Each structure stands twice: as structure tokens, then as C-alpha cells.
Amino acid sequence: MVITLNEHIERFSTNQIIVHFIFALSIMILYMTGIPRLYPEHLGWILDLIGLSRSLFIHRLAAIVLISASIYYLIYSILYWNLKNKKYFNQIIFPNSKDIFDFVNDNLSILGLKHVRINYAKYSWLEKGLIWSVIIVDAIILGITGIVLWVPWLFAPYFTMSHFSTINLIHGSFAILSLCVIIPHFYKVHLTPFKFPMDYSMFTGVIRKEVAEEDYPYWYEEISGEKHD
């Protein structure tokens, strides 16, 4: 961790920046080329604009990029976890009791039942949930069902038409679920008043000291030794 306490604090590595950009771009393209097929009456104009065959090609290409990036990051994470810093990797990726506590307090605050300032660590429960959403929903569930729908003749000996219809329904439903997870993240990162039009830290890798102290006080105290009042 490289820290310049007077100005900026390193939050993301170069590897994280590149992988995040690939994830974000490929997922956005998948939404733009896939969801209009679920709602042709309302969004069919997007397919008309791109062209159906071209949109299918772009959709599959983006899926290949997303799955490839997911496999790469999985291998990278396993190596990092085993060879470099197992304890720190556990803290920033895997949910713990603090995340559960923060989740409860956040939702109580949203409901107006409790007003408390959440002492976030480097990654909040929402950010960790987003990571696992990309892994489980976008890469695994949508990846597997997408492959079946892409080359159905390979699976025809094992699946009936009703199976393919169910897989198609699962693929579309989880695509909507994925979008519902991404939208709050996009709003929180880019559209909240203090970050509009966007949070540039995912492009630069650093955030200002005062931002870290305000938004991630637990993490700031951990790396700086300073107490946040």
C-alpha cells in the first residue's frame, strides 16, 4: 500500500483498474445487446439500430471477454491469496461479521429506523456483494446458460425443448437481476451529489485523503493509525 497522507491514498492496483474496466465495459455491452431482446416492444429499436445479427455477434464477443477476464481474475486471486497476502485478501473480498453488521445498520438507516454513521472498511458490504454478483451471476450462471443457448446442438441429445425454454428464461431473469445489482452500484459511485458525474478513483487508482477518511474510516484508521472523529 502506497500512502501519501497529505494528498492521496492508493486504493486500487493497476491490475484491479484494468480488470474492472474490462468487466464494466463488457457487462454494459451485454446489457445493451441482450436486454432489448427480452423487451422487443419497448427496446427493439436498439436492435434495429445495431442489426440483429451484428448485435448477436457483439453480445457473444462481450460474453467471451467477460468470461475470460473472470477466469484470469480467479487465477490471479488464488495465486495472490496463496502466495502473497492471504489475510489481507480475506479481509477485502470475503464477507465477515462486520459486513453483516454494516448491512443491517445501512438498511435500518434506509428505513428510517436508525441513524448511524457506518464505519466502512476498504470494501463495504455492497462492494463485496457486487464482486460476488459478477462472479456468480454474470460469469457462472449467465455464462453457462449463454453457452447452452449459443450452441444448442451440442446439448440437444441431453435436453428437450422445454429444457431449452427454461434455460432461456433463467438467462433472461438473471440478466435482469444483474442489472438490478449494477444500478445501485452505478448510482452510488457516479450519481450521488458528492461524486457526480463520477468517482475517478477506479481510473486513477487513488482517492484523496479526506475522501478515504470520510467514506472508509475503518480502512483509513487501519492504514494511517489516525483516529477519525
C-alpha angles and dihedrals in degrees: 000000000000112000132186100180095189094059123357141010124208109243106162132034123228089254092054092048093052095044092046091051091050092047094047095046096045094045091049090051091048090054093048094049100034111038094055087063089059092053106030093159092060105024102025090107088073091059090045089053095050099030123246098252092044092048090051091051092048091046093053093044091052089048091054090050092049094048092045092050090048092052091047093050092046091054091044091050094049091050092045091048093050102035109029121023118350096169096049093045089053090052096052101039113027119068116246139182092279090058090053090049091048091047092054093046093046092053093044088053091050090052090048093240096116135017113205135142109243114230097217124197122216091290120030123218089260093054092047089048090052091053091053091044090058091046098045104028107027101032105029110026098031091037095054096041090044092054091051091051091044096055105020093160090070090058099035093099090059105034133058124215090263089056091053090048090052092048090050090051091049091049093051095042094051090046088059090045090052090051090050089055095046096049096064089046091050091048094048094047101039114014106043111110096251095048103036127159088021148318105254096195092094088060100039099033093225138085131198117266093241091051092052090046092051103037102032106026096157092054092042092053090047095055100033104035089226121129118232115221 
